[in-house]
Each structure stands twice: as structure tokens, then as C-alpha cells.
Amino acid sequence: MALWDIVGPVMIGPSSSHTAGAARIGLLTKMLWGKPVKKAELYLRGSFLDTGRGHGTDKALIAGLLGMRPDDKQLKNSFAIAKESGLDFAFYGEKVIGAHPNSVRIVIEGDGQSLETVCYSVGGGLILLHKLNGARLDISCDLPTLIVSAEDKVGTISAITGYLNNCNVNIATMKVSRESRGGSVTMTIELDSEPDDLLLSERILSLHPAIKSVRLLKGVL
Amino acid sequence: MLKAAETILRVTEKENISIVQAILRLSSADTGVSEAEIREKMHGRLLAIFESVEDAAANTEPLKFGQIPELNFGGDALSGEFILYASKTAIQVSKHNATMGRVVAAPTAGSCGILPGIFSAWKTLRAGEDWEEQLTDALIVAGAIGEVIAKRATLAGAEGGCQAECGAASAMGSAALAFIRGGSCETCLHAAALTIKSLLGLACDPVGGIVECPCIKRNGMLVANAILAADLALAGVRSLIPLDEVIDTMKEIGQMLPPAIRETSLGGLAQTPSGIALTKKLHEGE
């Protein structure tokens, strides 16, 4: 934590974990969806469920889904804005053993597609993307992050890292995990800088036949 | 990250530079961000703090637990003008936070009224035309104290009780005040140490689990600790226990605090008969 993190973040109150963190979670989920959110189901767990109402956690989550940042002065009016914008939402509670005390599962649907995220608000406004569409990622989303799913085949990693090298982008952290040998692989690659290439995801997708999907998540700060 | 207040002091002595210069040097080396950019960021934070003060003064939204009266202390008040001004502003900003206003978490949302209260009092009652640069420097000093507390101890009420949130904010403010009034690096550290020593063991026991009672008034009260500690340090009072050790003690005591008074609302004020009644009403209203 640097000086400007200690005196910071600038946020909508009252709580960094239950309000600011929740807003970031909503925003992250919206960014992963990639277009306006029309229908969302939010399953609150733990402390988010128990004390969320008093902290405006629900308003913050919807604000994030509408694209608002955690310091947006309109955050408290998110429910009304959602109604005007045609965002249909519903909140539920669920009990999940072992879940982080501040966590939420969000399911978005639209145009025949769906997206599911499980995120944690870990304190100080920081968040963790725990799962994306069932795949366990555990990434902090501070830095631009590539999320790649591929088949477990030789050459996929070097194809990607070689390409990033050519783009002159430094890799901060990299996690590679596979379900089973020869099965599906998930890679999360945190980058020190956002690549200039707007078509990066498409280009990486074409690097190797075993690469099945590529998402670039920009830092959600 | 800044691991010790002692490090800052040593750098000021070794390089013969001010506390602000030492902090900027250390922070820049640590983060890779240039000193100029760090100052720029902190200047931005300062402006956000003053914006929150302005917004808070205009915020008339009711709290869940009722309205705090318009504070007019009258000419006979016992506390000095500076403390009263800081207190009133701290309460306003903390209230603003509770009603979903935009604030600067300094270091946390729960303690977000303290630095604005202190800085606002200085700007209004004491500062000259160079307040912006002066208070940016002061905020850098405050940030550094907070960073050491974050590294050595914690800034989370759930881990360290209110010592870690309002206590930290108060210590940050105290060091900043000692700095603005021309105190040496040592004096600033003593001010912070004295402040924390006066708040060791402070519980985090929010009624109903929301950031209102006693949070808002704690913000209003703890500016006084900060201000008085700065005055004492500037008058030559020294903390026998150095700041780093005081912070370590704060961490230790935080760990000794029962979880019931570490932001769980399962003990302390939250579980008084009145606290329970207020909580019940809160849930009925939801």
C-alpha cells in the first residue's frame, strides 16, 4: 500500500469493504459481460447478506453493474437509475460453506448468453475475482489481466508469452492451472501495462489452435 | 512499503533533509513512481478531502439512528476554537460517509472525518496563502504514518479494533499538525506516538453493524487527541516509548481484543440494552 492508498481511495461510503468493494465487484462483472447489463441475479453471502443493507451493499453492486465507479456520487440512486435504464435485478441470499464473509455470486443473462462471477471484497476497497463461469481464478484485478482458457497442449504458453514479449508488455504474475492432464487449462496473466493493441484478445486467440477463449480485463481501480 | 517510522527519521538525519523529502524519497524508491507524481497524487487527495468537507456541510440527509443537532458551541465553550472547528467538521464528514456521500478513506471510511476535520480547521483558522502546498506536504506526512501502521499493525477495525481506524487517523493527523507547525521529524513521531498511546485498547463496537454509533462521534472526539498530542509534542513532551514500538503494541493489543469488540457488533456498545433496541428498530425499518 502506497501513500495514496493509505489516504484513499476516494469512495462512496459508508464502508470500504461493503460499499466501495461491492461497487468494484459490480463494475468488474459488468466489464466482463462487455455490454449493458439487462438482467442480473445477485446472491449475497455471509456478512454481505447480514449487514449489506445498512451499508448500501445492494445499491453499490447495482451501481457497479450500471458502470459506475466506486466514487460516483450517483451510486446511492442506483436502484432508480437501474429502473430507468432497463436493468432488471433481483437479490437473494445463499449460504456457502467456506465462502469469504464478504462475497457475492452474480449471474447475468442476455441475448442467449450468460455470465457468472463469484467475487470477494477483501477489505480496503480491494476485491478478488474468485470464480468466472465456474473456473477458479483468484485474481485481484488491479492490473490489466488476460484470462485464457485452452486445451492442455504443448506450445500454448510460449505462444502467448512470446507474443506479449513482442508487444513489449511485462508480465507481473502468471497462474496456470489445469483440470486434468490433457484437459482444460486456465491461465491468468497479470500485465504491468495495458497493451496498445485493441485487438489483442483476438490475436492471442489465433496464436494456437488449442487456445479456446481470451479475455482482457482492464484494471478495475 | 514503509516499515518503520525510525527509517524516516534516519533518512532525515543522514541526508539532512526534511521529513517530507525523506518520505517522498522512500516512497518513490519503493513504488517506482516519481516524487513529483506522488506529490501530484497526494495533492489530488487533498482536494478530494476538501470537496468532501464542502459536500458534507450541505448534506442534510438523516442518519438511520436520528439527526445530530446543528453544532453551535457558543462563546463559553471550554475547548479551544481549533478543536471545536475540527470536531464539528469531523462529525459532518463522518455523517456524510454514513449517508453514502463521497469521502476519502483516510485511512478508512470509518475514520474518514478525522483528517478532514483537522485539515479544515487549519485551512480556515491558521493557514496563509500557501495552504495548498503546505497541506499537501502535511498529508504526505500523515500518509507515511498511516503506511507504517498498515505495515506494522493494521488499519482494519476487524483486526485491531477502533485503535486501528480512528486511532490511526488521529495519529496521522497529529503528526501532520506537528509538521505544519514547524516541528522536527522527531517531534512529529512523538505526536503520533502520544496519540496512539491515548487510544490503546479502543474497541470497535458499531451498533447495528452500521457506521453511525459510536463511529461518527468517535471521529468528532478523536480530533482532540490528535490536536492536543501535537501541542504537547511541540511543547517538548516526548513519548518514552518510540512510535514503532507503540504501533507494535497497538497491534498486539488489537490481537488481544475479543472478536466481540472487533467490528462484529457482538459486544461493547452494540450489545447494550439501548444498542440492542436501536438495532431492532433498524431491522424493522429495513
Interface residues (C-beta under 8 A of the other chain):
Chain A: M1 A2 L3 W4 I6 V7 G8 P9 V10 M11 I12 G13 P14 S15 S16 T19 A20 D50 T51 R53 G54 H55 G56 K59 D71 K73 L75 K76 G123 G124 G125
Chain B: M1 I23 S27 D30 T31 V33 I38 K41 M42 G44 R45 A48 K64 H96 N97 A98 T99 M100 G101 R102 V103 V104 A105 A106 P107 T108 A109 G110 C112 L115 L139 I140 A142 G143 A144 G146 E147 A150 K151 L155 A156 A158 G208 G209 I210 V211 L282 E286
